[in-house]
Amino acid sequence: MKSYPSIFNDVIGPVMRGPSSSHCAAALRIGRICRDLMNNSIDDVYIEFDTNGSLATTHSGQGSDMGLFGGLLGWNADDERLKDYEFHMKEAGVNIKIDIHPIGATHPNTYKITLKNKTETHQVIGLSTGGGMIEIIEIDGAPVSLMGDFYETLLYTDVISDDLLSHLKQLDLGEIQPYNGTLNFISICSTKEEYDKLQQEIEAIENVLYARTLFPVLPIKSRKDLTVPFITVEELLEYNKDKDLKLWELAIDYESERGNISKSEVIEKMGAIVDIMQNSITLGLKGTHYEDRILGSQSLVFKKNMEEKKLVPGDVLNNSIMFTSAMMEVKSSMGVIVAAPTAGSCGTLPGTIIGTATTLELSREQTIHAMLAAGLIGVFITAHSTFSAEVGGCMGECGSASGMAAAGVVVLKDGTLNQSLTAASIALQSSLGLICDTIADRVEAPCLNRNVMATSTAISCANMAISDYDQVIPLDEVIDTMKRVGDAIPHTLRCTGLGGLAITKTAKKIEDRLNKNKAASNNGAFKYC
């Protein structure tokens, strides 16, 4: 079924803990699907990462193990037990083996997972596609394409007969697709209403050995014949010709149709996200601590220096820098944050929007409007480029966040639609080619610096756009360019820890120290090959 990005699925969210959304939150979602496939009963898990993929070098430090095991245990992405995942996995009695060797993966974030219990064995291959989003591409040897936004009921059978398929189609309870792999199954892709009806019929279906339902892992579900009012900036401008809507109003139109929810519900959902962001910033400014991190709590010193007038003046910028830093420090201490659009870039958007709104004494409603506008810019980016640093470098993370935030600041200042689009275009142009070279796989350095840079760029570009600077290249074309530039960035500079600052002498010393501490605390809980 055709799907389109959702602001609340793909762009702003999930609400989570951990250093990286493409590692932690996405892995957790893959783990949840694996748990469903095994009917919540798992004894042994064999995980394979490709030698040439990003996960070969980052699965431990950036939280893939934590997220995946949390999902296998049935947790949510913001569960406070995640930081102690090794203890809980051991307590659950699940045997884990992680192997890094060539598996022929074509995507850098590929999880090949074999699961066993006393009666069943299943295999899942899943991808983390950026910002916590996933795609399951294979189940039990059969190619599939599942995004986690439907109820997927798998009916396992010895033989997939025409009679069985015909009977299922007559029930009209979702899209029917047969699969022949190492095991034979029929997938029924359903909405919630169709799934509820299917449960009433399922026991009467003959020649089915057993059924498994893979429950949705995304907050906004999909449906048959899904449509959106526009999916490019050019289409947005055409849609708005006779409406004269602002960017935040267009965001509401888009998300209401995409998610099949009311406009008031769109505003309510974004309001809840803004509140979580505000709370995270407040907690960050009280000071944070976590053993397995590189940087300490630095925003407190920034706040002290700002209050004592020791910084170069600029209240909006300095408040935004402080808020950006506080949010990143909460992330690095395993606190609750919102991936916006990713965890690695989670400081820029709330830091910029909430920092600006706080300084200018603007309302919660205005902040929500700005965040919705930013979310719509993110829809265009994820639809035609990527948020994944493993695919497009930090340009996809901090670069995207900067473009989104720039548009949001224009909305805070009641700028025009064209000014918002121009601000996003100029900011994204300023980040083309930005690499990802995280030190010691902790998503702290140089990530904090780059979030602050993205915040500063967003505010500057918003002011340029409000002053009617010429964007020169339209936003659609800039986003298309992001994709081409990302494809050209070397593998070593796309979140692998194999290039850039990550391989400096000092970075290697930090990595050795942190890894020794982590190995000591692991205490042989998992087997790595």
N, C-alpha and C positions, 0 to 999 in steps of 0.2 A: 504494500500500500504506500502511496506517496505521502511523504512527511515533509514538514517545513520546520525551521527553527522556532523555538518558543523563547521569549524573553526569560521565563522562569525555569525552563529546562536547560537551555544551551548557553545563556548569556550571564544572568545574575542569579547565582546559586551553583551548587547546592550549599546549604548551611552545613558546615563540616568542621572537623578538627584535622590537623596534620599539615605538613609542609607543602603538599602539591595536590591539586585537584585531579590532574591527569594520572597521578599515581595513587593517592589515598582514596578519594571519593569514587573514581572510576573503578579501581580494583575492588572496592567494597561492593559496588553494584554488580560486578562480574561474579564476585563471591556469593552474593545473595541469589543470583540466578542458578549458580552451581548447587547451592543448598536446596533450592526448590526442585531441581532435577533429581536430587538424591532423596527427596521426600524427608528432608531434615535429618537424615541418618548417614553420617560419614565416618568411616574408620581410617582410611588412608587417602592421602592427597599427594600426587606426583605433579610438580610444577616444572615446566620447561620454558626457558627463555633463550632466544636466539643469540648466538655469540655476537652478531653484528648489530643487534638492536640496542636501544637505549636502556632497556631494563636489565641487561647483562651487568651494567656497571652502577645502576641507580636504584635497583629494586629495594635494597635495604635502607640506604640513607634517605631516600625521598619518600619512603612510606608505602611502597607497593605491598610489601609483606604485611604490614600493619592493616592496610585497607582490605586486602584479600582475605586475611584470616578473620577480620572483623565481620566481613560479609558471610563467610562460611559459618560463623557463629550466630548469624541472624541479626546483627546489630545495625543501627542507623549510623549515618556518616558523622553525626555529632555526639555519639555515645562517649561518655567520659571514661569508659573502660579501655578505650582504644590505646591509650599510652601504655597499658599493661597487657597488651594483646598476647605476648609470649606466655605469660603466666596462665592466662585464661585458656589459651589453646592447649597447653600442656594438661591443664586440669580437665579439659573436655576429652582427653585421651585420644586425640587425633594425631596420627603419625604423618609427619610432613617430610618430604624430600624435594629439594630444589636442585635442578640440573641446568647448567648453562652449556649449551652445545648447539651446533647448527640444526635448525628445524625448518629451514626454507622460508622463514617469515619475510614478508614483503613490507610490513609496517613496523616501525621502530618500537611500538608499544603493543607487542603481541604476547598474550597469555595462552599457553597450551596446558590444559589442566586435565589430569585423569583422576577420577574419584571412584572409590570403592567402599562397599560395605559387605556384609556377610552374604548378600544375595544378588547384588547388582554391581556393574561397572559401567561408568559413562565417561565420555570425554567431551570437553568444551574447548573451543578456541575463540578467544575474545580479543577485541582491540579497545584500547583507550584512545579516543579520538580528539581529546582536548577539553579542558574545562569541566571534567567530570563526566563527559558524555562517552558512551560506549557503543560498540556494535559486536554482537555475537555472530561470527562468520561460519562456524561449523559446530554441529552437535552430532556425536556418534558417527563421525566420518562423512556426514552429509552436509553440503554447503547450504547455509541459511543466511538470512540477514535480519537480525532482530535488534531493535534499538532500546527495548525496555519500556516502550510507551503503549503496549497493548497487553491484554491477557493472552498468553500463548499456551494453549492446552495441547500436549503431545500424547497421542494415543499410540502405544506400542503394540505391534501385531506381528505375527509370523509372516503373514502374506497380506499385501495391500491389494485387495480385490476391487474390481469395478463395482460390485454390488455394495461394498462397504462405503466406497467413495460416493456413490449415488445416494445412498441413505443419508450420509452426513450432509450432503448438499441440500437435500430435501428439508432437513431440519432448519436450514438457513440461520445458523447461529454463529456465523463468522466466515472468514475466508479460509477455504480448505486447500491444503497443499501436501501431497505425499512426498516422502523422502526415503530413499534407499541408501543406507550407509552400512556400517558394521552392524547396526540394528535398524529395523524398519519402523518408521513411525509416520503418523499423519498429524500435521500441525493445524490447529484451529485457532486463527487469530481473531480475537473478539474484543468488543467493548465490554464495559462492566455489565450492562444490561444483558448482552448476549451471553456472557460468561455465566451469569446467574441462572439463565434458562438452561444452558448446557448442563449444569450440575444436576438438574432435575431429569435430564435425559440420559446421562452418561452410563448409568448402571444397566440400562436396557440395550445398549449398543453391543452387538454380538461380535465375537472374534477379536476382542481387544484384551490383551494380556494385562495391561495396567495403564493408568493415565498419570501424567505429571503436568501440573500447571506452573508455568513460569510467570510469576506475578509482576506487574509493572514496577519499575524502580524509579521512574520519573514522576515529578509532581503533576505535570500537565500531560494528560493522556491524548492519544490520537484517535482517529475514527475513519470510517470509509469516506471516500470522496472529500477529503480534507482540502479546503481552499484557504487562501489568504488574499487580502486586497492588493498586495504588491510584494515584490521580493527583491527589487532593485531600487536605487534612488530615482532613476528615470521613471520607473513605474509609479513610485510614490508621488512624484511631481505631477504626473498625468492624473492620478487619482485625486489629487488635491486641487486641480484646476478650478473647480466651481465650488470648493468648500472653504478655502482660506483657513485651514486648520494649522495649529502650531505643531512642532515636532512631538511634544508629549501627547497631544490629542491624537495624532496619527499613530503613536505607539499604542494607545488604548484601543483604537480601531483595529489595529493589526492583532494584538494579543487576544482581544475579545473574540474575533473570528477564528484565530488559530486554536485557541483553547476551548472554544464553545462555552465561554463564561461571560457573565455580564460585565459591563464597563465598570460598575461600582466594585465588582469583585477583583478586577485588575488593579484598581487603585488600592483596595484593601490589602491585597497580597504584597504590593510594592511597599505599602506602609509598614507591614510587618517586617519586611527585609530591612528597611531604613532603621527601624527600631533596634533590630539585632546589631546592625553596623554601629549605631550610636552607642549601644551598650558595650560593644567590644572596644571601641575607642576609649570610653570612660574607664574600663578595666585596665587597658594598656597604660593609661596615664597615671595609674596607681602603682605601677611597677610590676614586672613579670619575672618569673624564674623558671628555668628548666635545665636539667643537667646536660642533655645531649644537644647543645647548640653552640654556635660560634660567638655570637654577639650578646652582650648583656642588654639591660634596659637603658637605652640611650635617650629616649624621648623625654625623660624626667629632667635631664641636664639641659636639653634644648628648651624645655618649658621654663626652667629657672633662669636661663640666660635671656630668654625673651622677656620675662617679667622684669628683669633687672636692666632692660634696655641695652644689653650687650651685643645684640644682633643687628645686622644691617636692617633698617626699617622696611616694613612691608607686611602689614598685619594679615592680609588675606593669604599671601604666600607663606608666611611663617606659621600661621595656624594650620594651614593645609599640610605643610611639611611635618609638623608635629603630629597631626592626626594620622597621616600616612605612616609615619614611623611607629606610632602606638599600635596601629592595626597589624603591622608586620611583626611586631614584638609579641602580640597575642597569638598570632599564627605560630611563631617559633616556640612558644611555650605550651603548645597543644591546647590552646583555648579555642572557643567557638568563633568562627569567622564565616563570612559569606564569600565564596569564590566569585570574583567580579572583574573580569570574566574567568579568572583562574585563581587558585590559592597563591601561586607565586607572584601574582600581580594584584593581590587583594587589597593592598594599601592605597593604590592610586585613586580609584573611583570614589570610595567613601571619604578618603582623606581630602580630595579636591572638592567634592560636592558638599559634604557636611562641614568641612573647614571653611569654605567660602560662605555657606549659608549661616553658619554660626557667627562669623565675623561681621557679616552684613545684617545680622539680626532678622533673618528671613524665617518664614513659617515652616512648619513640618510639611504642610501642603505643597509649598513651593519646592521643598527638597524632594518630595515624592515625584513631582512633575519633572524635575531635572533628571532624576534617576530613571524614569520611564523613557525620557528622550535618549539618554545614554544607552539604555537597553535596546532601543530600536537600531541605533548605529551598530551595536554589537550583532544584531540579527543579520545585517547586511554583510558584516565581516565574516561571521561563521558560515553563512550560506555560500560565500564565494571565495573565501580564503581559509584561514585556520586560526584557532587560539592556541594550538599545541606548539610548545617550544621544541618538542622532538621533531616536528615537521617544519616549522617556520622560524625557529629561533625565538629570542625574547621579543622580537618584533611582533610576534603573534600574541604575546602576553602583555608586557608593559606597553608596547606600541599600541595595541588595540585599546588597552585601558585608557591611554592618554587621549586617543581620538574620541572615545566615548565620553570621557570626562570633559573634554573641551566643548563638545556639543551641549553637555549638561550645564556648564557654567554660563553659556550664552542664554540658555533658558532661564537660569536664575536671574539674569540681568534683563529679562524680558526682550531678548533680541528676536529677530525674525527667523523664519524657517531657513531661508537661504544663508543667513549668518551662522546658524547652528551647523548646517551641512558644510559650510566653508571652514569653520573651526575644526571639525573632524578631519576634513581633507588635509589641511595644513599640518595638523598634529601627526597624522599618519605618515605624511610625506617625510616628516622629521625623524621618523624612527625606522625607515627602510634599512634592512640589512643588520639590525641589532641582533647580536649573537646571544646564545645562552651558554654560559660557562660556569655553572654553580660550583662553588668551592666546597669540597668534601660532601657533596650531594645533600647539603642541609637547606638549600633554598633560602639562604640568609644573605650571603655575600657572593657576588655584587648585587643581589636582588633588591636589597633595601635601597642602595644608591639609585638603582634604575627605576624603582617605584617613585622615589623623590624626584628624579629627573623627569619622569613621565608627568608627575603632578605639576611641576614647574612649567613644562612645555604646554600642558593643557591650559593653564591660566594665561600664559603668554599668547597662545593661539586664539583663545576666546577673545582676548582684548584686540588682537589683530582683526579678527572677523567682525567684531562689533564696530571697528573703525573702517570696515568695508575694504580691507586688504583683498587683493585678487588671489583666489586659490590657484589659478592657472589650470590645474588638472582637476577635473570633476571627481567626486568621491568614488563613484563606481569604478572609474579607471584606476584610481589609486589602490583600491581594494584588489582589483585584478592584478595589479603590479606586485602587491604584497605576496600573492601566491607564487608568481614567477620568481621573485627574489628569494623567497623561502626555499623553493626547490633548488636554488643555486648555492645556498649556504652549505658548506662542507659538513659532513656527518659529525666530525669531531667538535663542531661548534653549535650543535643542536642538542643540548641537554644530555650529553653522554659523559661529561667529566673528562674528556680525552683531549681537550684543547683550551686555548685562551688562558684566563687566570687560573683555571682549575688545575693546570699542570705546572704552575710555578713552584719554586722550592718551598716557599712559605706555605702555600696551599697544601702541598704534600705532607708537610709536617703536621698541619692541623688535621688533615685526613687520617693520618696514622694515629694520632692521639685519640681522636674521637672513636675510631674503629676499634682500637684496643679496649677502650672503656665499654663499648657496646658488646664486644665479644665476651668480655668478662661478665657482663650482666645477663647475656644470653644463656651462658652456662650449659651449652650443649643441647638446648631445647629443640633445635632443628638441624637437619642434616643437609649440608651444602656440598655439591659435587663440582 
